[in-house]
Structure formats: C-alpha cells, structure tokens
C-alpha cells in the first residue's frame, strides 16, 4: 500500500511542477480596450473593429481597431447570446462593429455581445 501512496505523491508533484513551466507571452501588447464599466462582468473586455467574415458556424473574425496589422485580426467563438445577436444583425463583410468578449487562455476569445457601431 505505501508504494501506491508514493506513486500518487510523485504524480501530484510532477503535475504541480509542470504547471509552473507554462510559457507566457511577455512583452506582447495588450488589446486596446475600453475600461470596464459597472455593467460589464469582471474579465470582460470591450473593443471596436470591423467584421471580416464568418469562419464557421461557431466563430467569426473581427479586425480590432488600434492594433498592429499582424495582431489586429482575431477569431471569436460565439456565446449563446452573441450567436442570437449576430443572426439578427445580418452583417456583411467590412461592417464596423462594437463587441464585448472574454479572453480565454489557450482557446478562442468568447464573444459575449456584438452590435453595429
């Protein structure tokens, strides 16, 4: 039985130390966003940009204003609310939009709201 306890402890320690080795993007500019208002949940960012197209049934691409050309184009996954808003807007390419979203580490940003500018 002590052998199993030792193996469990070793596994937990390995996972603990490996999680500290995650690479971060130091020095990368933050997306230009408006300050969080009282109406926005914590972690939610706002931005303006131009709708460039739908990638698939679950996500769209938006060129974010104020970003360098190589970092301006971002993919956003729909939330339930933003999917409905997007369907109602019937956007065409190059339409100016305002959005709120949540950055998710290792995943596409989650689009929480979208509207015309």
TORVODO-647602 format. One record per residue: residue in one letter; x, y, z of N, C-alpha, C in turn; residue number from 1. Coordinates in nm, 2 decimals, m for minus. Each point is the difference from the previous one (the first is absolute). Layout:
% residues N
<pt code="A" n_X="X" n_Y="Y" n_Z="Z" ca_X="X" ca_Y="Y" ca_Z="Z" c_X="X" c_Y="Y" c_Z="Z" pos="NUM"/>
...
% end
This chain:
% residues 117
<pt code="X" n_X="0.08" n_Y="m0.12" n_Z="0.00" ca_X="m0.08" ca_Y="0.12" ca_Z="0.00" c_X="0.08" c_Y="0.13" c_Z="0.00" pos="1"/>
<pt code="X" n_X="0.11" n_Y="0.00" n_Z="0.08" ca_X="0.09" ca_Y="0.12" ca_Z="0.00" c_X="0.05" c_Y="0.04" c_Z="m0.14" pos="2"/>
<pt code="X" n_X="0.02" n_Y="m0.11" n_Z="m0.09" ca_X="0.05" ca_Y="0.02" ca_Z="m0.13" c_X="m0.10" c_Y="0.09" c_Z="m0.08" pos="3"/>
<pt code="X" n_X="m0.13" n_Y="m0.02" n_Z="0.01" ca_X="m0.10" ca_Y="0.07" ca_Z="m0.07" c_X="0.00" c_Y="0.15" c_Z="0.05" pos="4"/>
<pt code="X" n_X="0.01" n_Y="0.02" n_Z="0.13" ca_X="0.01" ca_Y="0.13" ca_Z="0.06" c_X="0.12" c_Y="0.08" c_Z="m0.06" pos="5"/>
<pt code="X" n_X="0.11" n_Y="m0.07" n_Z="m0.01" ca_X="0.12" ca_Y="0.07" ca_Z="m0.05" c_X="m0.02" c_Y="0.03" c_Z="m0.15" pos="6"/>
<pt code="X" n_X="m0.05" n_Y="m0.09" n_Z="m0.08" ca_X="m0.03" ca_Y="0.03" ca_Z="m0.14" c_X="m0.10" c_Y="0.12" c_Z="m0.02" pos="7"/>
<pt code="X" n_X="m0.10" n_Y="0.00" n_Z="0.08" ca_X="m0.10" ca_Y="0.11" ca_Z="0.00" c_X="0.07" c_Y="0.13" c_Z="0.03" pos="8"/>
<pt code="X" n_X="0.08" n_Y="0.00" n_Z="0.11" ca_X="0.07" ca_Y="0.12" ca_Z="0.03" c_X="0.09" c_Y="0.05" c_Z="m0.11" pos="9"/>
<pt code="X" n_X="0.08" n_Y="m0.09" n_Z="m0.06" ca_X="0.09" ca_Y="0.03" ca_Z="m0.11" c_X="m0.08" c_Y="0.06" c_Z="m0.12" pos="10"/>
<pt code="X" n_X="m0.11" n_Y="m0.06" n_Z="m0.03" ca_X="m0.09" ca_Y="0.05" ca_Z="m0.11" c_X="m0.05" c_Y="0.14" c_Z="0.03" pos="11"/>
<pt code="X" n_X="m0.04" n_Y="0.03" n_Z="0.12" ca_X="m0.06" ca_Y="0.13" ca_Z="0.04" c_X="0.12" c_Y="0.10" c_Z="m0.01" pos="12"/>
<pt code="X" n_X="0.11" n_Y="m0.03" n_Z="0.05" ca_X="0.12" ca_Y="0.09" ca_Z="0.00" c_X="0.04" c_Y="0.03" c_Z="m0.15" pos="13"/>
<pt code="X" n_X="0.00" n_Y="m0.10" n_Z="m0.08" ca_X="0.03" ca_Y="0.02" ca_Z="m0.14" c_X="m0.09" c_Y="0.10" c_Z="m0.07" pos="14"/>
<pt code="X" n_X="m0.13" n_Y="m0.02" n_Z="0.03" ca_X="m0.10" ca_Y="0.09" ca_Z="m0.06" c_X="0.01" c_Y="0.14" c_Z="0.05" pos="15"/>
<pt code="X" n_X="0.03" n_Y="0.01" n_Z="0.13" ca_X="0.02" ca_Y="0.13" ca_Z="0.06" c_X="0.11" c_Y="0.08" c_Z="m0.06" pos="16"/>
<pt code="X" n_X="0.12" n_Y="m0.07" n_Z="m0.01" ca_X="0.11" ca_Y="0.06" ca_Z="m0.06" c_X="m0.01" c_Y="0.03" c_Z="m0.15" pos="17"/>
<pt code="X" n_X="m0.07" n_Y="m0.09" n_Z="m0.07" ca_X="m0.02" ca_Y="0.02" ca_Z="m0.14" c_X="m0.09" c_Y="0.12" c_Z="m0.03" pos="18"/>
<pt code="X" n_X="m0.10" n_Y="0.03" n_Z="0.09" ca_X="m0.09" ca_Y="0.11" ca_Z="m0.02" c_X="0.07" c_Y="0.13" c_Z="0.01" pos="19"/>
<pt code="X" n_X="0.11" n_Y="0.00" n_Z="0.07" ca_X="0.08" ca_Y="0.13" ca_Z="0.02" c_X="0.09" c_Y="0.03" c_Z="m0.12" pos="20"/>
<pt code="X" n_X="0.01" n_Y="m0.09" n_Z="m0.10" ca_X="0.08" ca_Y="0.02" ca_Z="m0.12" c_X="m0.08" c_Y="0.05" c_Z="m0.11" pos="21"/>
<pt code="X" n_X="m0.12" n_Y="0.05" n_Z="0.02" ca_X="m0.08" ca_Y="0.05" ca_Z="m0.11" c_X="0.07" c_Y="0.12" c_Z="m0.06" pos="22"/>
<pt code="X" n_X="0.00" n_Y="0.01" n_Z="m0.13" ca_X="0.07" ca_Y="0.12" ca_Z="m0.07" c_X="m0.10" c_Y="0.11" c_Z="m0.01" pos="23"/>
<pt code="X" n_X="0.05" n_Y="0.12" n_Z="0.04" ca_X="m0.08" ca_Y="0.12" ca_Z="m0.01" c_X="0.05" c_Y="0.09" c_Z="m0.11" pos="24"/>
<pt code="X" n_X="m0.08" n_Y="0.08" n_Z="m0.06" ca_X="0.04" ca_Y="0.09" ca_Z="m0.11" c_X="0.04" c_Y="0.14" c_Z="0.06" pos="25"/>
<pt code="X" n_X="0.12" n_Y="0.00" n_Z="0.06" ca_X="0.04" ca_Y="0.12" ca_Z="0.06" c_X="0.04" c_Y="0.11" c_Z="m0.10" pos="26"/>
<pt code="X" n_X="m0.05" n_Y="0.12" n_Z="0.02" ca_X="0.03" ca_Y="0.11" ca_Z="m0.09" c_X="m0.10" c_Y="0.02" c_Z="m0.11" pos="27"/>
<pt code="X" n_X="m0.10" n_Y="m0.09" n_Z="m0.01" ca_X="m0.10" ca_Y="0.01" ca_Z="m0.11" c_X="m0.09" c_Y="0.11" c_Z="0.04" pos="28"/>
<pt code="X" n_X="m0.04" n_Y="0.09" n_Z="m0.09" ca_X="m0.09" ca_Y="0.11" ca_Z="0.03" c_X="m0.14" c_Y="m0.06" c_Z="0.03" pos="29"/>
<pt code="X" n_X="m0.06" n_Y="0.07" n_Z="0.10" ca_X="m0.14" ca_Y="m0.04" ca_Z="0.03" c_X="m0.09" c_Y="0.06" c_Z="m0.10" pos="30"/>
<pt code="X" n_X="m0.12" n_Y="m0.07" n_Z="m0.03" ca_X="m0.10" ca_Y="0.05" ca_Z="m0.09" c_X="m0.05" c_Y="0.14" c_Z="0.05" pos="31"/>
<pt code="X" n_X="m0.02" n_Y="0.09" n_Z="m0.09" ca_X="m0.05" ca_Y="0.13" ca_Z="0.05" c_X="m0.15" c_Y="m0.01" c_Z="0.03" pos="32"/>
<pt code="X" n_X="m0.03" n_Y="0.02" n_Z="0.12" ca_X="m0.14" ca_Y="m0.02" ca_Z="0.04" c_X="m0.04" c_Y="0.12" c_Z="0.08" pos="33"/>
<pt code="X" n_X="m0.13" n_Y="0.02" n_Z="0.01" ca_X="m0.06" ca_Y="0.11" ca_Z="0.08" c_X="0.00" c_Y="m0.05" c_Z="0.14" pos="34"/>
<pt code="X" n_X="0.01" n_Y="0.09" n_Z="0.10" ca_X="m0.01" ca_Y="m0.04" ca_Z="0.14" c_X="m0.13" c_Y="m0.07" c_Z="0.03" pos="35"/>
<pt code="X" n_X="0.01" n_Y="m0.09" n_Z="0.09" ca_X="m0.11" ca_Y="m0.08" ca_Z="0.05" c_X="m0.10" c_Y="0.09" c_Z="0.07" pos="36"/>
<pt code="X" n_X="m0.13" n_Y="m0.01" n_Z="m0.04" ca_X="m0.10" ca_Y="0.08" ca_Z="0.06" c_X="m0.07" c_Y="m0.08" c_Z="0.11" pos="37"/>
<pt code="X" n_X="m0.09" n_Y="0.06" n_Z="0.07" ca_X="m0.07" ca_Y="m0.07" ca_Z="0.11" c_X="m0.09" c_Y="m0.11" c_Z="m0.06" pos="38"/>
<pt code="X" n_X="m0.04" n_Y="0.01" n_Z="m0.13" ca_X="m0.09" ca_Y="m0.09" ca_Z="m0.06" c_X="0.07" c_Y="m0.12" c_Z="m0.05" pos="39"/>
<pt code="X" n_X="0.14" n_Y="0.00" n_Z="m0.01" ca_X="0.07" ca_Y="m0.11" ca_Z="m0.06" c_X="0.05" c_Y="m0.09" c_Z="0.12" pos="40"/>
<pt code="X" n_X="m0.02" n_Y="m0.13" n_Z="m0.02" ca_X="0.05" ca_Y="m0.10" ca_Z="0.09" c_X="0.15" c_Y="0.01" c_Z="0.01" pos="41"/>
<pt code="X" n_X="0.06" n_Y="m0.05" n_Z="0.11" ca_X="0.15" ca_Y="0.00" ca_Z="0.01" c_X="0.06" c_Y="m0.08" c_Z="m0.11" pos="42"/>
<pt code="X" n_X="0.11" n_Y="0.05" n_Z="m0.06" ca_X="0.07" ca_Y="m0.08" ca_Z="m0.10" c_X="m0.05" c_Y="0.02" c_Z="m0.14" pos="43"/>
<pt code="X" n_X="m0.11" n_Y="0.08" n_Z="m0.02" ca_X="m0.06" ca_Y="0.02" ca_Z="m0.13" c_X="0.06" c_Y="0.13" c_Z="m0.05" pos="44"/>
<pt code="X" n_X="0.05" n_Y="m0.01" n_Z="m0.13" ca_X="0.06" ca_Y="0.12" ca_Z="m0.07" c_X="m0.09" c_Y="0.05" c_Z="m0.11" pos="45"/>
<pt code="X" n_X="0.02" n_Y="0.13" n_Z="m0.03" ca_X="m0.08" ca_Y="0.06" ca_Z="m0.11" c_X="0.10" c_Y="0.05" c_Z="m0.10" pos="46"/>
<pt code="X" n_X="m0.05" n_Y="m0.01" n_Z="m0.13" ca_X="0.08" ca_Y="0.05" ca_Z="m0.11" c_X="m0.08" c_Y="0.04" c_Z="m0.12" pos="47"/>
<pt code="X" n_X="0.05" n_Y="0.07" n_Z="m0.09" ca_X="m0.06" ca_Y="0.03" ca_Z="m0.12" c_X="0.08" c_Y="m0.06" c_Z="m0.11" pos="48"/>
<pt code="X" n_X="m0.06" n_Y="m0.02" n_Z="m0.12" ca_X="0.07" ca_Y="m0.06" ca_Z="m0.11" c_X="m0.08" c_Y="m0.01" c_Z="m0.12" pos="49"/>
<pt code="X" n_X="0.04" n_Y="m0.08" n_Z="m0.09" ca_X="m0.07" ca_Y="m0.03" ca_Z="m0.13" c_X="m0.02" c_Y="m0.14" c_Z="m0.02" pos="50"/>
<pt code="X" n_X="m0.12" n_Y="m0.04" n_Z="m0.02" ca_X="m0.04" ca_Y="m0.14" ca_Z="m0.02" c_X="0.06" c_Y="m0.04" c_Z="m0.14" pos="51"/>
<pt code="X" n_X="0.08" n_Y="m0.11" n_Z="0.00" ca_X="0.06" ca_Y="m0.04" ca_Z="m0.13" c_X="m0.06" c_Y="m0.13" c_Z="m0.05" pos="52"/>
<pt code="X" n_X="m0.07" n_Y="m0.08" n_Z="0.08" ca_X="m0.06" ca_Y="m0.11" ca_Z="m0.06" c_X="m0.03" c_Y="m0.11" c_Z="0.11" pos="53"/>
<pt code="X" n_X="m0.08" n_Y="m0.10" n_Z="m0.04" ca_X="m0.03" ca_Y="m0.11" ca_Z="0.09" c_X="0.10" c_Y="m0.12" c_Z="m0.04" pos="54"/>
<pt code="X" n_X="0.06" n_Y="m0.05" n_Z="0.10" ca_X="0.10" ca_Y="m0.11" ca_Z="m0.02" c_X="m0.07" c_Y="m0.13" c_Z="m0.02" pos="55"/>
<pt code="X" n_X="m0.10" n_Y="m0.03" n_Z="0.09" ca_X="m0.08" ca_Y="m0.12" ca_Z="0.00" c_X="m0.13" c_Y="0.03" c_Z="0.07" pos="56"/>
<pt code="X" n_X="m0.07" n_Y="m0.10" n_Z="0.03" ca_X="m0.13" ca_Y="0.02" ca_Z="0.07" c_X="0.02" c_Y="0.05" c_Z="0.15" pos="57"/>
<pt code="X" n_X="0.12" n_Y="m0.01" n_Z="0.05" ca_X="0.02" ca_Y="0.03" ca_Z="0.14" c_X="0.09" c_Y="0.12" c_Z="0.03" pos="58"/>
<pt code="X" n_X="0.05" n_Y="0.06" n_Z="m0.11" ca_X="0.10" ca_Y="0.12" ca_Z="0.03" c_X="0.00" c_Y="0.09" c_Z="m0.12" pos="59"/>
<pt code="X" n_X="0.05" n_Y="0.13" n_Z="0.03" ca_X="0.01" ca_Y="0.10" ca_Z="m0.10" c_X="0.14" c_Y="0.06" c_Z="0.02" pos="60"/>
<pt code="X" n_X="0.04" n_Y="0.08" n_Z="m0.10" ca_X="0.12" ca_Y="0.08" ca_Z="0.01" c_X="m0.03" c_Y="0.15" c_Z="m0.01" pos="61"/>
<pt code="X" n_X="0.07" n_Y="0.07" n_Z="0.09" ca_X="m0.01" ca_Y="0.15" ca_Z="0.01" c_X="0.14" c_Y="0.06" c_Z="0.00" pos="62"/>
<pt code="X" n_X="0.01" n_Y="0.10" n_Z="m0.07" ca_X="0.13" ca_Y="0.08" ca_Z="0.00" c_X="m0.02" c_Y="0.11" c_Z="0.11" pos="63"/>
<pt code="X" n_X="0.08" n_Y="m0.01" n_Z="0.10" ca_X="m0.01" ca_Y="0.09" ca_Z="0.12" c_X="0.07" c_Y="0.13" c_Z="m0.03" pos="64"/>
<pt code="X" n_X="m0.07" n_Y="0.11" n_Z="0.02" ca_X="0.05" ca_Y="0.13" ca_Z="m0.02" c_X="0.12" c_Y="0.03" c_Z="0.10" pos="65"/>
<pt code="X" n_X="0.10" n_Y="0.07" n_Z="m0.05" ca_X="0.11" ca_Y="0.05" ca_Z="0.08" c_X="0.11" c_Y="m0.11" c_Z="0.03" pos="66"/>
<pt code="X" n_X="m0.01" n_Y="m0.11" n_Z="m0.07" ca_X="0.10" ca_Y="m0.11" ca_Z="0.01" c_X="0.09" c_Y="0.00" c_Z="m0.12" pos="67"/>
<pt code="X" n_X="0.13" n_Y="m0.04" n_Z="0.01" ca_X="0.09" ca_Y="m0.01" ca_Z="m0.11" c_X="m0.06" c_Y="m0.11" c_Z="m0.10" pos="68"/>
<pt code="X" n_X="0.02" n_Y="0.02" n_Z="m0.13" ca_X="m0.06" ca_Y="m0.08" ca_Z="m0.10" c_X="0.01" c_Y="m0.15" c_Z="0.03" pos="69"/>
<pt code="X" n_X="0.12" n_Y="m0.04" n_Z="0.04" ca_X="0.02" ca_Y="m0.14" ca_Z="0.02" c_X="m0.07" c_Y="m0.06" c_Z="0.13" pos="70"/>
<pt code="X" n_X="m0.05" n_Y="0.09" n_Z="0.08" ca_X="m0.07" ca_Y="m0.05" ca_Z="0.12" c_X="m0.15" c_Y="0.04" c_Z="0.01" pos="71"/>
<pt code="X" n_X="m0.04" n_Y="0.07" n_Z="m0.11" ca_X="m0.14" ca_Y="0.06" ca_Z="0.00" c_X="m0.11" c_Y="m0.10" c_Z="m0.02" pos="72"/>
<pt code="X" n_X="0.03" n_Y="m0.10" n_Z="m0.08" ca_X="m0.10" ca_Y="m0.10" ca_Z="m0.04" c_X="m0.02" c_Y="m0.10" c_Z="0.11" pos="73"/>
<pt code="X" n_X="m0.12" n_Y="m0.01" n_Z="0.06" ca_X="m0.02" ca_Y="m0.10" ca_Z="0.10" c_X="m0.12" c_Y="m0.08" c_Z="m0.02" pos="74"/>
<pt code="X" n_X="0.00" n_Y="m0.13" n_Z="0.04" ca_X="m0.11" ca_Y="m0.09" ca_Z="m0.01" c_X="m0.07" c_Y="0.00" c_Z="0.13" pos="75"/>
<pt code="X" n_X="m0.14" n_Y="0.00" n_Z="0.00" ca_X="m0.08" ca_Y="0.00" ca_Z="0.12" c_X="m0.10" c_Y="m0.11" c_Z="m0.01" pos="76"/>
<pt code="X" n_X="m0.01" n_Y="m0.08" n_Z="0.10" ca_X="m0.11" ca_Y="m0.10" ca_Z="0.01" c_X="m0.12" c_Y="0.06" c_Z="0.05" pos="77"/>
<pt code="X" n_X="m0.12" n_Y="m0.04" n_Z="m0.05" ca_X="m0.13" ca_Y="0.05" ca_Z="0.04" c_X="m0.04" c_Y="m0.05" c_Z="0.14" pos="78"/>
<pt code="X" n_X="m0.05" n_Y="0.08" n_Z="0.08" ca_X="m0.08" ca_Y="m0.04" ca_Z="0.12" c_X="m0.14" c_Y="m0.01" c_Z="m0.05" pos="79"/>
<pt code="X" n_X="m0.09" n_Y="m0.06" n_Z="0.08" ca_X="m0.14" ca_Y="m0.01" ca_Z="m0.04" c_X="m0.06" c_Y="0.13" c_Z="m0.03" pos="80"/>
<pt code="X" n_X="0.03" n_Y="0.10" n_Z="0.08" ca_X="m0.06" ca_Y="0.14" ca_Z="m0.02" c_X="0.05" c_Y="0.06" c_Z="m0.12" pos="81"/>
<pt code="X" n_X="0.14" n_Y="m0.01" n_Z="m0.02" ca_X="0.05" ca_Y="0.07" ca_Z="m0.12" c_X="m0.04" c_Y="m0.07" c_Z="m0.13" pos="82"/>
<pt code="X" n_X="m0.02" n_Y="m0.13" n_Z="0.00" ca_X="m0.05" ca_Y="m0.07" ca_Z="m0.12" c_X="m0.13" c_Y="0.05" c_Z="m0.04" pos="83"/>
<pt code="X" n_X="m0.09" n_Y="0.02" n_Z="0.09" ca_X="m0.13" ca_Y="0.06" ca_Z="m0.03" c_X="0.01" c_Y="0.14" c_Z="m0.05" pos="84"/>
<pt code="X" n_X="0.08" n_Y="0.08" n_Z="0.06" ca_X="0.02" ca_Y="0.14" ca_Z="m0.04" c_X="0.06" c_Y="0.01" c_Z="m0.14" pos="85"/>
<pt code="X" n_X="0.10" n_Y="m0.09" n_Z="m0.03" ca_X="0.06" ca_Y="m0.01" ca_Z="m0.13" c_X="m0.10" c_Y="m0.03" c_Z="m0.11" pos="86"/>
<pt code="X" n_X="m0.09" n_Y="m0.10" n_Z="0.03" ca_X="m0.10" ca_Y="m0.04" ca_Z="m0.10" c_X="m0.09" c_Y="0.11" c_Z="m0.03" pos="87"/>
<pt code="X" n_X="m0.04" n_Y="0.08" n_Z="0.10" ca_X="m0.09" ca_Y="0.11" ca_Z="m0.01" c_X="0.06" c_Y="0.12" c_Z="m0.08" pos="88"/>
<pt code="X" n_X="0.13" n_Y="0.02" n_Z="0.01" ca_X="0.07" ca_Y="0.11" ca_Z="m0.07" c_X="0.01" c_Y="m0.02" c_Z="m0.15" pos="89"/>
<pt code="X" n_X="0.01" n_Y="m0.12" n_Z="m0.05" ca_X="0.03" ca_Y="m0.03" ca_Z="m0.14" c_X="0.11" c_Y="0.09" c_Z="m0.05" pos="90"/>
<pt code="X" n_X="0.12" n_Y="m0.01" n_Z="0.06" ca_X="0.12" ca_Y="0.08" ca_Z="m0.04" c_X="0.05" c_Y="m0.04" c_Z="m0.13" pos="91"/>
<pt code="X" n_X="0.05" n_Y="0.09" n_Z="m0.07" ca_X="0.08" ca_Y="m0.03" ca_Z="m0.13" c_X="0.14" c_Y="0.04" c_Z="0.04" pos="92"/>
<pt code="X" n_X="0.10" n_Y="m0.05" n_Z="m0.09" ca_X="0.14" ca_Y="0.02" ca_Z="0.03" c_X="0.03" c_Y="0.15" c_Z="0.00" pos="93"/>
<pt code="X" n_X="0.10" n_Y="0.04" n_Z="0.08" ca_X="0.04" ca_Y="0.13" ca_Z="0.02" c_X="m0.09" c_Y="0.09" c_Z="0.07" pos="94"/>
<pt code="X" n_X="m0.09" n_Y="m0.05" n_Z="0.08" ca_X="m0.10" ca_Y="0.07" ca_Z="0.08" c_X="0.07" c_Y="0.04" c_Z="0.13" pos="95"/>
<pt code="X" n_X="0.00" n_Y="0.13" n_Z="0.04" ca_X="0.05" ca_Y="0.04" ca_Z="0.13" c_X="m0.08" c_Y="m0.06" c_Z="0.11" pos="96"/>
<pt code="X" n_X="0.06" n_Y="m0.05" n_Z="0.11" ca_X="m0.07" ca_Y="m0.06" ca_Z="0.11" c_X="0.06" c_Y="0.04" c_Z="0.13" pos="97"/>
<pt code="X" n_X="m0.08" n_Y="m0.02" n_Z="0.11" ca_X="0.05" ca_Y="0.02" ca_Z="0.13" c_X="m0.03" c_Y="m0.14" c_Z="0.07" pos="98"/>
<pt code="X" n_X="0.10" n_Y="m0.04" n_Z="0.08" ca_X="m0.01" ca_Y="m0.14" ca_Z="0.06" c_X="0.04" c_Y="0.01" c_Z="0.15" pos="99"/>
<pt code="X" n_X="m0.05" n_Y="m0.10" n_Z="0.07" ca_X="0.06" ca_Y="m0.04" ca_Z="0.13" c_X="0.04" c_Y="m0.14" c_Z="m0.01" pos="100"/>
<pt code="X" n_X="0.10" n_Y="m0.04" n_Z="0.07" ca_X="0.06" ca_Y="m0.13" ca_Z="m0.01" c_X="0.08" c_Y="m0.04" c_Z="0.13" pos="101"/>
<pt code="X" n_X="0.02" n_Y="m0.13" n_Z="0.01" ca_X="0.08" ca_Y="m0.05" ca_Z="0.11" c_X="0.12" c_Y="m0.07" c_Z="m0.06" pos="102"/>
<pt code="X" n_X="0.12" n_Y="0.04" n_Z="0.03" ca_X="0.12" ca_Y="m0.08" ca_Z="m0.04" c_X="0.01" c_Y="m0.12" c_Z="0.08" pos="103"/>
<pt code="X" n_X="0.02" n_Y="m0.12" n_Z="m0.07" ca_X="0.01" ca_Y="m0.13" ca_Z="0.07" c_X="0.14" c_Y="m0.05" c_Z="m0.04" pos="104"/>
<pt code="X" n_X="0.08" n_Y="m0.03" n_Z="0.10" ca_X="0.13" ca_Y="m0.05" ca_Z="m0.03" c_X="0.00" c_Y="m0.14" c_Z="m0.07" pos="105"/>
<pt code="X" n_X="0.07" n_Y="m0.01" n_Z="m0.11" ca_X="0.01" ca_Y="m0.12" ca_Z="m0.08" c_X="m0.12" c_Y="m0.03" c_Z="m0.08" pos="106"/>
<pt code="X" n_X="m0.10" n_Y="0.10" n_Z="m0.01" ca_X="m0.12" ca_Y="m0.02" ca_Z="m0.08" c_X="m0.03" c_Y="0.13" c_Z="m0.08" pos="107"/>
<pt code="X" n_X="m0.10" n_Y="m0.01" n_Z="m0.09" ca_X="m0.04" ca_Y="0.12" ca_Z="m0.06" c_X="m0.07" c_Y="0.09" c_Z="0.10" pos="108"/>
<pt code="X" n_X="0.01" n_Y="0.13" n_Z="m0.02" ca_X="m0.07" ca_Y="0.09" ca_Z="0.09" c_X="m0.15" c_Y="m0.02" c_Z="m0.02" pos="109"/>
<pt code="X" n_X="m0.08" n_Y="0.01" n_Z="0.11" ca_X="m0.14" ca_Y="m0.02" ca_Z="0.00" c_X="m0.07" c_Y="0.13" c_Z="m0.02" pos="110"/>
<pt code="X" n_X="m0.07" n_Y="0.02" n_Z="m0.11" ca_X="m0.08" ca_Y="0.12" ca_Z="m0.03" c_X="m0.13" c_Y="0.00" c_Z="0.08" pos="111"/>
<pt code="X" n_X="m0.01" n_Y="0.10" n_Z="0.09" ca_X="m0.12" ca_Y="0.00" ca_Z="0.08" c_X="m0.11" c_Y="0.09" c_Z="m0.05" pos="112"/>
<pt code="X" n_X="0.03" n_Y="0.11" n_Z="m0.07" ca_X="m0.10" ca_Y="0.08" ca_Z="m0.07" c_X="0.06" c_Y="0.06" c_Z="m0.13" pos="113"/>
<pt code="X" n_X="m0.08" n_Y="0.03" n_Z="m0.09" ca_X="0.04" ca_Y="0.06" ca_Z="m0.13" c_X="m0.11" c_Y="0.10" c_Z="m0.05" pos="114"/>
<pt code="X" n_X="0.04" n_Y="0.11" n_Z="m0.05" ca_X="m0.10" ca_Y="0.09" ca_Z="m0.05" c_X="0.07" c_Y="0.09" c_Z="m0.11" pos="115"/>
<pt code="X" n_X="m0.08" n_Y="0.07" n_Z="m0.07" ca_X="0.05" ca_Y="0.10" ca_Z="m0.10" c_X="0.05" c_Y="0.12" c_Z="0.07" pos="116"/>
<pt code="X" n_X="0.10" n_Y="0.06" n_Z="m0.06" ca_X="0.06" ca_Y="0.12" ca_Z="0.06" c_X="m0.08" c_Y="0.12" c_Z="m0.05" pos="117"/>
% end
